[in-house]
């Protein structure tokens, strides 16, 4: 599908600031999004196929529901990223979303600084875990800085 996508939209020239150029890119983006969504439909049939086993194990109290769902979910995430990466590698530059494979230094510095800022702020030293809002507490546990700080602290109270 990615080969079909980049042959249909092969190096389209976008007139910057025009509606016609925007239509070409929106068409390519819509096709990409639609393809990713239909790839997820395969998972739906596999999920329905596994339901009798799930219900049988649940009814006989073999395992809790999370023990059945968690491994499937964790194994599926890397495969989803791999599918997306293959799609991006094949289509991104051939369609013409970026003029070259190199990223601008300004964009790289901006994203790198923002990521570093999030890692430091959510690490628990600059802003304590108890002072974070409820909606951002997950960031504390995702931050690698938190684990380093907790490993260095003799008292984890």
C-alpha positions as CSV (number, residue, x, y, z in Angstrom):
1,X,0.0,0.0,0.0
2,X,2.9,2.4,0.7
3,X,4.3,1.8,-2.8
4,X,0.8,2.6,-4.3
5,X,0.7,5.7,-2.1
6,X,4.0,7.1,-3.2
7,X,3.4,6.3,-6.9
8,X,0.0,8.1,-6.8
9,X,1.5,11.2,-5.0
10,X,5.0,10.9,-6.3
11,X,6.9,14.1,-5.5
12,X,3.9,16.3,-5.8
13,X,4.8,20.0,-6.1
14,X,3.0,22.1,-3.6
15,X,2.4,25.7,-4.4
16,X,3.1,27.3,-1.0
17,X,0.2,29.2,0.4
18,X,-2.4,28.1,-2.2
19,X,-5.5,26.0,-1.8
20,X,-4.5,23.7,-4.7
21,X,-1.2,22.8,-3.1
22,X,-3.0,22.2,0.2
23,X,-5.5,19.9,-1.5
24,X,-2.7,17.7,-2.8
25,X,-1.1,17.2,0.6
26,X,-4.4,16.8,2.4
27,X,-5.2,14.0,-0.1
28,X,-1.9,12.2,0.7
29,X,-2.5,12.7,4.4
30,X,-6.0,11.4,4.2
31,X,-4.9,8.3,2.3
32,X,-2.2,7.7,4.9
33,X,-4.6,8.0,7.8
34,X,-7.2,5.9,6.1
35,X,-4.7,3.1,5.5
36,X,-3.5,3.1,9.1
37,X,-7.1,2.9,10.3
38,X,-7.9,0.0,8.0
39,X,-4.8,-1.8,9.1
40,X,-6.2,-1.7,12.6
41,X,-9.4,-3.4,11.4
42,X,-7.4,-6.7,11.1
43,X,-6.9,-6.5,14.9
44,X,-10.7,-6.2,15.4
45,X,-11.3,-9.6,13.8
46,X,-8.5,-11.2,15.8
47,X,-10.0,-9.7,19.0
48,X,-13.4,-11.1,18.2
49,X,-11.9,-14.5,17.5
50,X,-10.2,-14.5,20.9
51,X,-13.4,-13.6,22.9
52,X,-14.6,-17.2,23.5
53,X,-11.3,-18.1,25.1
54,X,-11.4,-14.9,27.2
55,X,-15.0,-15.5,28.4
56,X,-14.2,-19.2,29.2
57,X,-11.1,-18.3,31.3
58,X,-13.0,-15.4,33.0
59,X,-16.0,-17.6,33.9
60,X,-13.8,-20.3,35.4
61,X,-11.8,-17.7,37.3
62,X,-8.5,-18.7,35.7
63,X,-7.1,-15.2,35.2
64,X,-8.3,-11.7,35.7
65,X,-9.2,-9.7,32.6
66,X,-6.1,-7.6,32.7
67,X,-3.8,-10.7,32.7
68,X,-5.4,-11.7,29.4
69,X,-5.4,-8.3,27.7
70,X,-2.1,-6.8,28.9
71,X,0.3,-9.2,27.0
72,X,-1.7,-8.8,23.8
73,X,-1.7,-5.0,24.2
74,X,2.1,-4.8,25.0
75,X,3.0,-7.0,22.1
76,X,0.9,-5.1,19.7
77,X,2.4,-1.7,20.4
78,X,5.9,-2.4,18.9
79,X,4.3,-3.9,15.9
80,X,2.2,-0.8,15.4
81,X,5.3,1.4,15.6
82,X,7.1,-0.8,13.1
83,X,4.2,-0.6,10.6
84,X,4.1,3.1,11.0
85,X,7.9,3.4,10.6
86,X,7.9,1.3,7.4
87,X,5.1,3.5,6.0
88,X,7.0,6.7,6.9
89,X,10.3,5.5,5.5
90,X,8.8,4.5,2.2
91,X,6.4,7.4,1.7
92,X,7.6,10.5,3.5
93,X,10.2,11.8,1.1
94,X,8.9,10.2,-2.0
95,X,5.5,12.0,-1.6
96,X,7.3,15.2,-0.9
97,X,6.3,16.1,2.7
98,X,9.8,17.2,3.2
99,X,12.2,18.5,0.5
100,X,15.1,16.4,1.8
101,X,15.9,13.7,4.4
102,X,17.8,16.2,6.6
103,X,16.0,18.0,9.4
104,X,16.5,21.6,10.0
105,X,18.9,22.4,12.8
106,X,16.5,24.9,14.3
107,X,13.7,22.3,14.5
108,X,16.0,19.6,16.0
109,X,17.3,22.1,18.6
110,X,13.8,23.2,19.5
111,X,12.4,19.6,19.9
112,X,15.5,18.5,21.8
113,X,15.3,21.4,24.2
114,X,11.6,20.8,24.8
115,X,12.2,17.1,25.4
116,X,15.0,17.9,27.9
117,X,12.8,20.4,29.6
118,X,10.0,17.9,30.0
119,X,12.4,15.2,31.3
120,X,13.8,17.6,33.9
121,X,10.5,19.1,35.1
122,X,8.7,15.8,35.3
123,X,11.7,14.1,37.1
124,X,10.5,15.1,40.5
125,X,13.3,17.4,41.6
126,X,12.3,20.7,40.0
127,X,8.6,20.1,40.6
128,X,7.7,17.5,43.3
129,X,5.4,14.6,42.4
130,X,2.8,15.8,44.9
131,X,2.8,19.3,43.3
132,X,1.9,18.0,39.8
133,X,-1.6,18.2,38.5
134,X,-3.6,14.9,38.3
135,X,-3.6,14.9,34.5
136,X,0.2,15.1,34.2
137,X,1.2,12.6,37.0
138,X,1.8,9.9,34.3
139,X,4.7,12.1,33.1
140,X,6.5,11.6,36.5
141,X,6.5,7.8,36.0
142,X,7.6,8.1,32.4
143,X,10.5,10.4,33.0
144,X,13.9,8.6,33.2
145,X,15.2,11.3,35.4
146,X,12.8,10.2,38.2
147,X,14.3,6.8,38.3
148,X,17.8,8.2,38.5
149,X,16.8,10.6,41.2
150,X,15.1,7.9,43.3
151,X,18.1,5.6,42.9
152,X,20.5,8.3,44.2
153,X,18.2,9.2,47.2
154,X,19.0,7.3,50.4
155,X,15.5,8.0,51.8
156,X,12.5,7.3,49.5
157,X,9.7,8.6,51.6
